[in-house]
Every structure is written in structure tokens, then in C-alpha cells.
Amino acid sequence: YIQGIAKVDGDILMVLDLDVVFGGAQIDVGEVADVDSNLVSEADGGDSHAALFLARAKHLREHRRLGQGQGNMPLAVVQIGTERLGFILEKLRSFVDSPEITSVPCCPGHVIGVINFGGDLVTVIDIGQKIGLMTRDGNANKVAVVDLDDGIVGVVLDDILEVIYVPESEFKPLSDMHSHDGESYLLGTIAYARKTIGVVDVERLFSDKYWLVDQTVYEGGMVS
């Protein structure tokens, strides 16, 4: 089903043979413009399918470039319980779907357990109680692996809604003097789906001593 390869902005893309994939069904490729045929290397002759994929790839890359343009804030919008929150995209290492979480004995309730992430054990945290949300009851659907200055941590989520690019003019900073205790983890707010949602300051959130586990488990007992 691989017809050839295409090189787009230095990246190598595989070009599918749509006749093989779709069993010879007719596909309207439409009008394709501004395609550099020199970028396409096909295995068995030329047709418009490879050009279509190349054009779409260039369009998607251009759309992403425009979204990431100067003055736009890239955010991942997630859901925890009934609450929607924004996370700065550059602070997120990855998302893990349906994670296998291993529980850890003698830990506080907000420590869900650990996951194997690329060979490393990452602690998975439920931030709900800390930020004033309902305590979780049940298995984690998804985990966001968050980059911190001194390591990584997993944050349990109910859903990952989408990635958006918010103009900085639409971001409302939350000053320290106006923030309540329950909002001290926020950088600010944005308008999303006709509501106002908070943008999480992960460094501030996880710098709180609330997250520290001062107990050491050893063979035969537990000491503080």
C-alpha cells in the first residue's frame, strides 16, 4: 500500500497507494496547487494521489505554523471531573491513554500510583482535591505527563479535549493579589466554549509542600 515517499520541509513522508487501500474506489482528488513534483519519489509511475497527500501535508504544516505564530499561546484543554482546564503545551511531555497504573502502598490519597513511561517510573497524581475539584472514584482514563524543572509527573485526566492556539490578547492573567487560595495554581483564564476556564501554572502547583511524601516504606513497616 506504500506507493512512494515524499520529502516535505526536510521530513520524509510515506505516500499511500489509494487504489490498494480503498480497493480501486474512485476518489475525487480535487484541485491541487503549488505542489513541487521534485519532492515526490514514486515507486511505479506518477498520478495525482501522491500530489494530493503532499499538498495536504503542506497545508497541515502551514496551518500549524500559523497557529503557533507570534502572539499565540498553545494550550491543551483537558477535563478533570466536570472541570475544564488549560495546560501550556510546552509543559506537556506526552499523553498516555488507558494507562496501566501500579498502586504504591502507604502513600497519600492524591498519589494514584506509578506508570512505566519509556522505561522510567513516573508518579501519577490526582490534582482534583488540591484545586477544589471532586475526588476521583474509579480508574484513570488518561494521564498527562508533565515536564517540571526538577523532573516529570503524571496528572490523571478524564479526557483530552483538544489543542488550541489562544491569542495572548485573550489571555487574562490572574495576579497574586486577586487570586483566592483555590486559584493560586492558575496563570490566568481564557474563554473556551462560551465559558471561562483556568490555565494551570504547573510549576507553582507542584512546588506546594502538599505534594511531598515524608514517609519511607521499608521491609517490615513504615517510618516518617
C-alpha positions in Angstrom: 0.0 0.0 0.0 3.1 2.3 0.0 3.4 4.0 -3.4 6.4 6.0 -2.7 7.9 8.7 -0.5 7.6 12.5 -0.3 10.0 14.9 1.3 8.3 17.9 2.9 10.4 20.6 4.7 13.1 18.1 5.4 10.8 15.4 6.7 10.2 12.1 4.9 6.6 11.0 4.4 5.2 7.8 3.1 2.7 8.1 0.2 -0.1 5.6 0.3 -1.4 3.9 -2.8 -5.2 4.7 -2.5 -6.2 2.2 -5.1 -4.8 -0.5 -2.9 -6.1 1.0 0.3 -9.6 1.6 -1.0 -9.8 -1.4 -3.4 -9.9 0.7 -6.6 -12.7 3.0 -5.5 -12.8 6.3 -7.3 -11.5 9.3 -5.3 -12.0 12.9 -6.2 -8.6 14.5 -5.6 -9.9 17.9 -6.4 -7.6 20.8 -7.4 -4.1 20.6 -6.1 -2.0 23.8 -6.3 1.6 24.7 -5.5 3.0 21.2 -5.4 6.7 20.7 -6.1 6.9 17.5 -8.1 10.6 17.3 -7.5 9.8 16.4 -3.8 7.9 13.3 -4.8 9.7 10.0 -5.5 7.2 7.3 -6.6 7.8 3.6 -6.9 5.7 2.9 -10.0 4.8 6.0 -12.1 3.0 9.2 -11.3 -0.6 10.1 -10.6 -2.4 12.7 -8.6 -2.7 10.7 -5.4 0.8 11.4 -4.3 0.4 15.1 -5.1 -2.8 15.2 -3.1 -1.1 13.8 0.0 1.9 16.2 -0.4 -0.5 19.2 -0.7 -2.4 18.2 2.3 0.8 17.7 4.3 2.0 21.1 3.3 -1.4 22.6 4.2 -1.4 21.0 7.7 2.1 22.2 8.4 1.2 25.7 7.3 -1.9 25.7 9.5 0.2 24.6 12.4 2.8 27.3 11.7 0.1 30.0 11.5 -1.4 28.7 14.8 2.0 28.8 16.5 2.7 32.3 15.2 3.9 35.2 17.3 1.3 36.2 19.9 -0.5 32.9 20.2 -0.4 30.7 23.3 -0.6 26.9 22.6 -2.7 25.1 25.1 -4.0 21.6 25.7 -7.6 21.7 27.0 -8.3 18.8 29.3 -11.1 17.7 31.6 -10.8 16.6 35.2 -14.2 15.6 36.6 -16.6 18.3 35.4 -13.9 20.9 35.2 -12.1 22.0 32.0 -8.5 23.3 32.4 -5.8 24.5 30.1 -2.2 23.3 30.2 0.6 25.1 28.5 1.6 22.8 25.7 5.3 23.1 26.1 5.0 21.8 29.7 3.4 18.5 28.5 5.7 15.7 27.5 3.0 13.3 26.4 -0.5 11.8 27.0 -1.0 8.2 28.0 -4.3 6.6 27.1 -5.8 3.9 29.3 -2.6 3.7 31.4 -1.6 0.7 33.5 -1.1 2.2 36.9 0.6 0.3 39.7 -0.5 1.4 43.1 2.1 2.2 45.7 1.3 1.3 49.4 1.4 3.7 52.3 1.1 6.9 50.1 -1.4 9.8 50.5 -4.7 9.6 48.7 -3.6 12.0 45.9 -0.8 9.6 44.8 -2.7 7.2 42.4 0.4 5.1 41.7 3.2 4.9 39.1 3.3 4.1 35.4 6.1 2.9 33.2 6.8 5.8 30.8 9.6 4.9 28.3 11.3 2.8 30.9 11.0 5.3 33.7 8.7 5.1 36.6 6.5 8.2 36.8 4.4 9.1 39.8 0.7 9.7 38.9 -1.1 12.4 40.9 -4.7 13.3 41.3 -4.7 17.1 41.5 -8.5 17.3 41.9 -8.7 17.6 45.7 -5.9 20.2 45.8 -7.5 22.5 43.3 -11.0 22.1 44.7 -12.5 19.5 42.4 -14.3 16.4 43.3 -12.1 13.5 44.4 -11.8 10.8 41.8 -13.6 7.5 42.2 -12.5 4.8 39.7 -9.8 4.1 37.2 -7.8 6.7 35.3 -8.8 7.2 31.7 -5.8 9.2 30.7 -2.6 10.6 32.1 -0.8 13.8 31.1 3.0 13.5 31.6 4.0 17.0 32.7 7.5 18.4 32.5 8.7 20.2 35.6 12.0 21.9 36.3 13.2 19.0 38.5 11.6 16.0 36.7 8.3 14.7 35.3 5.0 13.8 36.9 1.8 12.2 35.7 -1.6 14.0 36.1 -4.7 11.9 35.9 -7.3 13.1 33.5 -10.8 12.2 32.5 -10.4 13.5 28.9 -8.2 15.4 26.5 -10.4 17.7 24.6 -8.2 19.5 22.1 -5.1 21.6 21.4 -5.9 25.3 20.8 -3.9 28.4 20.0 -5.1 31.4 22.0 -4.1 34.9 21.1 -2.3 36.4 24.0 -4.7 39.3 23.9 -7.5 36.9 25.0 -5.5 35.5 28.0 -6.4 37.2 31.3 -3.5 36.9 33.8 -4.5 36.2 37.4 -2.5 38.4 39.7 -1.4 37.1 43.0 -3.2 39.8 44.9 -6.6 38.9 43.3 -6.2 35.1 43.5 -8.0 33.1 46.1 -6.4 30.1 47.7 -8.2 27.7 45.4 -7.0 29.7 42.4 -3.3 30.1 43.4 -2.3 27.4 40.9 -3.6 29.4 37.9 -1.6 31.5 35.5 -4.8 33.1 34.3 -8.0 32.4 32.4 -9.3 32.1 28.8 -12.7 32.0 27.2 -13.4 28.5 25.9 -16.7 27.0 24.6 -18.6 30.0 26.0 -17.1 29.6 29.4 -14.1 30.8 31.3 -11.5 28.2 32.1 -8.3 28.3 34.1 -4.8 27.9 32.7 -2.7 25.9 35.1 0.7 27.0 36.3 2.2 23.6 36.8 5.5 24.8 38.4 3.6 26.7 41.1 1.1 23.9 41.6 3.7 21.2 42.2 6.0 23.5 44.2 3.5 23.3 47.1 4.6 21.2 50.0 1.2 19.5 49.9 2.6 17.0 47.4 5.6 15.9 49.5 5.6 12.4 50.8 7.5 12.3 54.1 7.2 8.6 54.7 9.6 5.9 53.9 8.4 2.4 53.3 10.7 -0.4 54.3 10.5 -4.1 54.8 8.5 -4.7 58.0 7.0 -1.3 58.5 6.9 2.4 57.7 8.8 5.3 59.3 8.4 9.0 59.0 
